[in-house]
C-alpha cells in the first residue's frame, strides 16, 4: 500500500472516528491548562453533586466533542470520589436529525438508547433482564393510555422498541395522545429511570453509586430549508419550555446541544438546574485580532503526526499550516482538506511520478471545500462582515435569532474561547464576504 493511501486511510473511516481514552492518536488539547479545561470542570461538577443533575455541552459539529465525551466517561469511572456507572449513547442511532423534535419523541428515544446501552456487557448481573421488565411495565402503561392493538401489545420489549424507532405513525399516535398533557407520560418515564437506577445500585451492592447518562450527537439536530425554523423552535421548546421534564430522579445526565441553542434560549443553565453550559471550542488556529495562533496550528499538526508520522514526505509544512488555518480549527474540515489533497496528488502522479503537493493543488482543494459554503446572499454577507469585524454575533434585533441559528447550523461562523467566548467567520468565507460587502458599498 502506498504511503499516500495509508495517509488517506489514517484520517478517513475509522481513522476519523472519535478516539477512545488512551488511544495513541489522542492529542491533549486543553488538559495542560486545567483551569481552562471545560471537560475537567464538567467532570468535577458531576463528581461534587450528590443528587441527580443535568448538564449541557455544546460545540460545533466535527470539533472533537465525541472524543471529549469518551474522556469524560473515563474521568467519571476512574477518578471520581464516588463510584460511577456511566452509559454513553449516540442519538444519531435513534433520531432523524433534520426533523422537529417533541418531548414524547425525545424521551422515548432516550429510554431506548439507555436500554440498548444497558443490554451490552456492563459487569452488572441481571441488568439486561431488568431492562426487559421495565419495558414490559412501560408497554402496559402505554396500553392503558392509547389502547395498543393486540399485535403491538404482544411484541417483545426489543421488537416494541424497534417499532418505536421505525414506525413514524406509531410515534405520532403517542405524541398526539400526550400533546398538551405530557405530565403523566413524563412521570412514567421518570419512574422507569428511578427503578432502573435503583436496580443498578442494588445489583452493585452500592447505594451511593452514581449513574450517569452521556447523550452524544443531539447537537447535530439541524433545520433544512423550509422546516429550519420549526426545528429550531422545537429544540428551544424542549430545552427551555420543557426543561423540568429533562431531569430524571437519581440520574446525572449530560446532553449535547446545538451551538445555536444558547443564543436562541439564553440562561439555559439556570433553567436546567443551575449548572453553566459547557462549551467545547474549536482549536485556536487564529488569535482574536486575526493573526495565526502558533500553538493552535501546532496542535493541528500534532493531530496528523500522531496518526501518520511520515506526512512530511509529501506535505510541506507551510501547506499543512495553510490547511489548518482554512479549516478554522474544525477537525472535520481539516481532515477533508488533507484527504482531498492526497487524492489530488495521487492523480497528479498518474502522469508525473515526481509530482509534489504545491500551492496550486492546495488552492484547488481549498476552493472545492469553499464552494460548499457558497453562495452567500448579500444580506448574509453584510451580517457576517459585522461578525468578522466585531468578533461578536452582532445581533441587531431578536427577530433575527433564527437567521443567526442558520449561521451556526451551516458552520459559517466559528466559536473560540480565550477566557471569554468569541466568534469569527469561517476562514473560507472571509474573502467572499469582503468582496460582496465592497460591491454593496
C-alpha positions as CSV (number, residue, x, y, z in Angstrom):
1,X,0.0,0.0,0.0
2,X,1.4,3.4,-1.0
3,X,2.2,5.9,1.7
4,X,-0.4,8.3,0.3
5,X,-3.0,5.6,0.5
6,X,-2.0,4.9,4.1
7,X,-2.2,8.5,4.9
8,X,-5.7,8.9,3.4
9,X,-6.9,6.0,5.5
10,X,-5.4,7.3,8.7
11,X,-7.8,10.3,8.5
12,X,-10.9,8.7,7.0
13,X,-13.3,6.0,8.0
14,X,-12.2,4.5,11.4
15,X,-9.3,6.9,11.3
16,X,-11.6,9.8,11.6
17,X,-13.9,8.4,14.3
18,X,-13.9,9.6,17.9
19,X,-10.9,8.3,19.9
20,X,-11.1,6.1,23.0
21,X,-9.1,7.3,26.1
22,X,-5.5,6.2,25.9
23,X,-5.6,5.9,22.1
24,X,-2.0,6.7,20.8
25,X,-3.6,9.1,18.3
26,X,-5.2,11.2,21.0
27,X,-3.7,14.7,21.3
28,X,-4.4,16.6,24.6
29,X,-5.9,19.9,23.7
30,X,-6.7,21.8,26.9
31,X,-5.5,19.3,29.6
32,X,-2.2,21.2,30.1
33,X,-4.2,24.1,31.4
34,X,-6.7,22.6,33.9
35,X,-8.2,25.9,34.8
36,X,-9.2,26.3,31.1
37,X,-10.3,22.8,30.5
38,X,-14.2,22.7,30.2
39,X,-14.4,18.9,30.3
40,X,-12.4,18.7,33.6
41,X,-14.8,21.4,35.0
42,X,-17.8,19.3,33.8
43,X,-16.4,16.2,35.4
44,X,-15.8,18.0,38.7
45,X,-19.4,19.3,38.8
46,X,-20.8,15.8,38.5
47,X,-18.3,14.5,41.0
48,X,-19.2,17.0,43.6
49,X,-23.0,17.0,43.3
50,X,-24.9,14.4,45.4
51,X,-28.4,14.2,43.9
52,X,-29.5,14.0,40.3
53,X,-28.3,16.7,37.9
54,X,-28.5,18.0,34.3
55,X,-25.5,19.3,32.4
56,X,-25.3,20.8,28.8
57,X,-22.3,20.5,26.5
58,X,-22.2,22.4,23.2
59,X,-19.8,22.9,20.3
60,X,-19.7,22.7,16.6
61,X,-20.1,19.5,14.6
62,X,-16.7,18.0,14.0
63,X,-14.7,19.8,16.6
64,X,-14.0,16.7,18.8
65,X,-16.9,16.7,21.3
66,X,-17.5,12.9,21.0
67,X,-13.9,12.2,21.8
68,X,-14.2,14.5,24.8
69,X,-17.3,12.7,26.0
70,X,-15.3,9.5,26.0
71,X,-12.7,11.2,28.0
72,X,-15.4,12.5,30.4
73,X,-16.6,8.9,30.8
74,X,-13.2,7.7,31.8
75,X,-12.8,10.6,34.2
76,X,-16.1,9.7,35.9
77,X,-15.3,6.0,36.0
78,X,-11.6,6.2,37.1
79,X,-11.2,9.4,39.1
80,X,-14.5,10.3,40.8
81,X,-14.7,10.2,44.6
82,X,-17.9,8.3,44.4
83,X,-18.0,5.2,42.2
84,X,-19.8,5.9,38.9
85,X,-21.6,3.7,36.3
86,X,-21.6,5.6,33.0
87,X,-23.7,5.0,29.9
88,X,-22.6,6.8,26.7
89,X,-25.3,6.8,23.9
90,X,-25.2,8.2,20.4
91,X,-28.5,9.8,19.4
92,X,-27.6,9.6,15.7
93,X,-28.6,5.9,16.1
94,X,-32.2,6.9,17.1
95,X,-33.2,10.4,15.9
96,X,-33.7,11.7,12.4
97,X,-31.6,14.9,12.8
98,X,-33.4,17.1,10.3
99,X,-37.0,16.9,11.7
100,X,-38.6,18.8,14.6
101,X,-38.4,17.0,17.9
102,X,-41.1,16.7,20.5
103,X,-40.9,15.9,24.2
104,X,-42.5,12.5,23.9
105,X,-40.3,11.5,20.9
106,X,-37.2,12.7,22.8
107,X,-38.0,10.8,26.0
108,X,-38.9,7.6,24.1
109,X,-35.6,7.8,22.1
110,X,-33.7,8.5,25.3
111,X,-35.2,5.4,27.1
112,X,-34.5,3.3,24.0
113,X,-30.9,4.5,23.9
114,X,-30.4,3.9,27.7
115,X,-31.9,0.5,27.4
116,X,-29.8,-0.5,24.5
117,X,-26.6,0.6,26.3
118,X,-27.7,-1.4,29.4
119,X,-28.1,-4.5,27.4
120,X,-24.5,-4.5,26.4
121,X,-22.0,-6.1,28.8
122,X,-21.9,-3.9,31.8
123,X,-20.5,-6.0,34.6
124,X,-23.8,-5.7,36.5
125,X,-25.6,-9.0,37.0
126,X,-29.1,-9.3,35.7
127,X,-29.3,-5.7,34.3
128,X,-30.4,-6.8,30.8
129,X,-33.3,-8.9,32.3
130,X,-34.4,-6.0,34.5
131,X,-34.4,-3.6,31.5
132,X,-36.8,-6.0,29.8
133,X,-39.1,-5.9,32.8
134,X,-39.0,-2.1,32.8
135,X,-40.1,-2.1,29.2
136,X,-42.9,-4.5,29.9
137,X,-44.3,-2.2,32.5
138,X,-43.9,0.8,30.2
139,X,-45.7,-1.0,27.4
140,X,-48.6,-1.8,29.8
141,X,-48.7,1.9,30.7
142,X,-49.0,2.9,27.1
143,X,-51.7,0.3,26.5
144,X,-53.8,1.8,29.3
145,X,-53.4,5.2,27.7
146,X,-53.8,4.6,23.9
147,X,-55.0,1.0,23.7
148,X,-52.4,-0.8,21.7
149,X,-53.6,-3.3,19.1
150,X,-53.0,-6.9,20.0
151,X,-50.1,-7.4,17.6
152,X,-48.2,-4.4,19.2
153,X,-49.1,-5.4,22.7
154,X,-47.7,-8.9,22.2
155,X,-44.4,-7.7,20.8
156,X,-41.3,-8.4,22.9
157,X,-39.7,-5.4,24.5
158,X,-36.9,-5.4,22.0
159,X,-39.3,-5.6,19.0
160,X,-41.6,-2.9,20.6
161,X,-38.6,-0.6,20.8
162,X,-37.8,-1.3,17.2
163,X,-41.3,-0.3,16.3
164,X,-40.9,2.9,18.2
165,X,-37.7,3.6,16.3
166,X,-39.0,2.7,12.8
167,X,-42.8,3.3,12.8
168,X,-43.4,7.1,12.4
169,X,-47.2,6.7,12.5
170,X,-46.9,4.9,15.8
171,X,-44.8,7.6,17.3
172,X,-47.2,10.3,16.1
173,X,-50.0,8.4,17.7
174,X,-48.2,8.6,21.1
175,X,-47.2,12.2,20.5
176,X,-50.8,13.2,19.6
177,X,-52.2,11.4,22.7
178,X,-49.9,13.1,25.2
179,X,-49.8,16.5,23.4
180,X,-50.9,19.2,25.8
181,X,-50.9,16.9,28.8
182,X,-47.4,15.3,29.0
183,X,-47.2,15.1,32.8
184,X,-48.4,11.5,33.1
185,X,-46.1,10.4,30.3
186,X,-43.1,12.2,31.8
187,X,-43.9,10.8,35.3
188,X,-43.9,7.2,33.9
189,X,-40.6,7.8,32.2
190,X,-39.1,9.2,35.3
191,X,-40.4,6.2,37.3
192,X,-38.7,4.0,34.6
193,X,-35.4,5.7,35.2
194,X,-35.7,5.7,39.0
195,X,-36.3,1.9,39.1
196,X,-33.5,1.4,36.6
197,X,-31.0,3.3,38.8
198,X,-32.3,1.6,42.0
199,X,-31.7,-1.8,40.4
200,X,-28.2,-1.0,39.3
201,X,-27.4,0.2,42.8
202,X,-28.9,-2.9,44.3
203,X,-27.0,-5.3,42.0
204,X,-23.8,-3.4,42.6
205,X,-24.3,-3.5,46.3
206,X,-23.6,0.2,46.4
207,X,-26.5,2.5,47.5
208,X,-24.3,5.6,46.7
209,X,-23.4,4.5,43.2
210,X,-23.7,7.4,40.7
211,X,-25.4,6.6,37.4
212,X,-24.5,8.9,34.6
213,X,-26.0,9.1,31.1
214,X,-23.9,10.9,28.4
215,X,-26.1,11.9,25.5
216,X,-24.0,12.4,22.4
217,X,-24.8,13.9,18.9
218,X,-28.0,15.6,19.8
219,X,-26.2,18.9,18.8
220,X,-26.4,17.6,15.2
221,X,-30.2,18.4,15.1
222,X,-30.4,20.9,12.3
223,X,-33.0,22.6,10.1
224,X,-33.1,22.3,6.4
225,X,-34.8,24.8,4.0
226,X,-38.5,25.4,4.9
227,X,-38.5,23.3,8.1
228,X,-35.5,25.1,9.6
229,X,-37.5,27.4,11.9
230,X,-39.7,24.5,13.1
231,X,-36.6,22.5,14.1
232,X,-35.1,25.5,15.9
233,X,-38.4,26.2,17.7
234,X,-38.8,22.6,18.7
235,X,-35.3,22.5,20.3
236,X,-35.9,25.7,22.2
237,X,-39.2,24.4,23.4
238,X,-37.7,21.1,24.5
239,X,-34.8,22.5,26.5
240,X,-36.4,25.7,27.7
241,X,-40.2,25.3,27.8
242,X,-40.0,21.6,28.8
243,X,-36.8,21.8,30.8
244,X,-38.2,20.2,34.0
245,X,-39.0,17.1,32.1
246,X,-35.4,16.5,31.1
247,X,-34.3,15.8,34.6
248,X,-34.5,12.2,35.9
249,X,-34.5,11.1,39.6
250,X,-31.2,9.7,40.8
251,X,-29.5,10.1,37.5
252,X,-26.9,12.6,36.2
253,X,-27.4,13.5,32.5
254,X,-25.2,15.3,30.1
255,X,-26.9,16.5,27.0
256,X,-25.0,17.7,23.9
257,X,-26.9,20.6,22.4
258,X,-26.6,22.6,19.2
259,X,-24.4,25.7,19.3
260,X,-27.3,27.9,18.3
261,X,-29.4,26.9,21.3
262,X,-27.7,29.1,24.0
263,X,-28.2,32.0,21.7
264,X,-31.8,31.3,21.0
265,X,-32.5,30.5,24.6
266,X,-30.2,32.4,26.9
267,X,-29.6,31.4,30.5
268,X,-30.3,27.7,29.8
269,X,-28.1,26.6,32.7
270,X,-30.3,28.2,35.2
271,X,-33.4,26.7,33.6
272,X,-31.9,23.2,33.8
273,X,-30.7,23.2,37.4
274,X,-28.1,26.0,37.7
275,X,-25.0,24.5,36.0
276,X,-23.4,26.6,33.3
277,X,-23.4,25.5,29.7
278,X,-20.1,23.8,28.9
279,X,-18.6,25.0,25.6
280,X,-16.1,22.9,23.7
281,X,-14.4,25.4,21.4
282,X,-12.7,24.9,18.1
283,X,-8.9,24.7,18.2
284,X,-7.4,28.2,18.2
285,X,-5.7,28.4,14.8
286,X,-6.1,32.2,14.9
287,X,-6.0,34.9,17.5
288,X,-8.8,37.3,18.1
289,X,-7.1,40.1,16.2
290,X,-6.7,37.7,13.2
291,X,-3.1,36.7,13.4
292,X,-2.2,33.0,13.2
293,X,-2.0,31.2,16.6
294,X,1.2,29.2,16.6
295,X,0.1,26.9,19.4
296,X,-3.2,26.1,17.7
297,X,-1.5,25.4,14.4
298,X,1.0,23.1,16.1
299,X,-1.9,21.2,17.8
300,X,-3.5,20.6,14.4
301,X,-0.1,19.4,13.0
302,X,0.3,17.1,16.1
303,X,-3.1,15.5,15.4
304,X,-1.8,14.4,12.0
305,X,1.7,13.5,13.4
306,X,0.0,11.0,15.8
307,X,-1.9,9.4,13.0
308,X,0.7,9.3,10.3
309,X,4.3,10.5,11.3
310,X,5.6,10.3,7.7
311,X,3.2,13.1,6.4
312,X,6.2,15.4,5.9
313,X,7.4,13.3,3.0
314,X,4.6,14.6,0.8
315,X,3.0,17.6,2.5
316,X,5.2,20.7,3.0
317,X,4.8,22.1,6.5
318,X,3.7,25.5,5.2
319,X,0.8,23.7,3.3
320,X,-0.1,21.8,6.4
321,X,-0.4,25.1,8.3
322,X,-2.4,26.5,5.4
323,X,-4.9,23.7,5.6
324,X,-5.1,24.1,9.4
325,X,-5.8,27.8,9.0
326,X,-8.5,27.4,6.4
327,X,-10.2,24.8,8.5
328,X,-10.8,27.3,11.2
329,X,-9.7,24.7,13.8
330,X,-12.6,22.4,12.7
331,X,-11.1,18.9,12.7
332,X,-13.7,17.6,10.3
333,X,-12.9,20.2,7.7
334,X,-9.2,19.8,8.3
335,X,-9.3,16.1,7.6
336,X,-11.4,16.8,4.5
337,X,-8.8,19.2,3.1
338,X,-6.0,16.7,3.7
339,X,-7.8,13.8,2.2
340,X,-8.6,15.7,-0.9
341,X,-5.1,16.9,-1.2
342,X,-3.9,13.3,-1.0
343,X,-6.3,12.3,-3.8
344,X,-5.2,15.2,-6.0
345,X,-1.5,14.3,-5.5
346,X,-2.2,10.6,-6.4
347,X,-4.0,11.8,-9.5
348,X,-1.1,14.1,-10.4
349,X,1.4,11.3,-10.1
350,X,-0.5,9.3,-12.8
351,X,1.2,11.4,-15.4
352,X,4.3,12.6,-13.4
353,X,5.6,10.2,-10.7
354,X,7.6,13.1,-9.3
355,X,4.7,15.4,-8.8
356,X,4.6,17.2,-5.4
357,X,1.8,18.8,-3.4
358,X,2.1,22.5,-4.2
359,X,0.1,25.7,-3.7
360,X,-1.8,25.1,-6.9
361,X,-3.1,21.8,-5.7
362,X,-3.7,23.1,-2.2
363,X,-5.7,26.2,-3.5
364,X,-7.9,24.0,-5.7
365,X,-8.7,21.7,-2.8
366,X,-9.5,24.7,-0.5
367,X,-11.7,26.2,-3.2
368,X,-13.6,22.9,-3.6
369,X,-14.5,23.0,0.1
370,X,-15.2,26.7,0.0
371,X,-17.7,26.1,-2.9
372,X,-19.9,24.0,-0.5
373,X,-20.4,27.1,1.7
374,X,-21.5,29.3,-1.2
375,X,-23.4,31.2,-2.4
376,X,-23.8,33.9,0.2
377,X,-26.7,36.2,0.0
378,X,-25.8,39.9,0.2
379,X,-27.7,40.4,3.4
380,X,-26.0,37.5,5.0
381,X,-22.6,38.8,3.8
382,X,-23.2,42.1,5.5
383,X,-24.0,40.4,8.8
384,X,-21.1,38.0,8.5
385,X,-18.8,41.0,7.9
386,X,-20.1,42.6,11.2
387,X,-19.3,39.3,13.0
388,X,-15.8,39.2,11.4
389,X,-15.1,42.8,12.4
390,X,-16.6,42.7,15.9
391,X,-15.9,39.0,16.9
392,X,-19.4,39.0,18.3
393,X,-22.7,37.7,16.9
394,X,-23.8,41.4,16.1
395,X,-27.5,40.7,16.7
396,X,-29.4,43.9,15.9
397,X,-32.9,42.5,16.8
398,X,-34.3,39.4,18.4
399,X,-36.4,38.7,15.3
400,X,-33.1,37.7,13.6
401,X,-32.3,34.9,16.0
402,X,-33.4,32.1,13.7
403,X,-31.2,33.6,10.9
404,X,-28.2,33.6,13.3
405,X,-29.0,30.0,14.2
406,X,-28.7,29.2,10.5
407,X,-25.1,30.6,10.5
408,X,-24.3,28.3,13.4
409,X,-26.0,25.4,11.8
410,X,-24.2,25.7,8.5
411,X,-20.8,26.2,10.2
412,X,-20.4,29.6,8.6
413,X,-19.3,31.1,11.9
414,X,-16.9,29.5,14.4
415,X,-16.7,29.6,18.2
416,X,-13.4,30.2,20.1
417,X,-12.6,30.9,23.7
418,X,-9.9,32.9,25.4
419,X,-11.5,33.1,28.8
420,X,-14.4,34.7,27.1
421,X,-16.3,33.1,24.2
422,X,-15.9,34.9,20.9
423,X,-17.0,34.3,17.3
424,X,-15.5,34.6,13.9
425,X,-16.4,33.8,10.3
426,X,-15.2,30.6,8.8
427,X,-11.8,31.5,7.2
428,X,-13.0,30.0,3.9
429,X,-15.6,32.8,3.6
430,X,-13.6,35.9,4.6
431,X,-12.5,36.9,1.1
432,X,-16.0,36.3,-0.2
433,X,-17.8,38.4,2.4
434,X,-15.3,41.2,1.9
435,X,-15.8,41.1,-1.8
436,X,-19.6,41.2,-1.5
437,X,-19.5,43.9,1.1
438,X,-17.2,46.1,-1.0
439,X,-19.5,45.7,-4.0
440,X,-22.5,46.7,-1.9
441,X,-20.7,49.8,-0.6
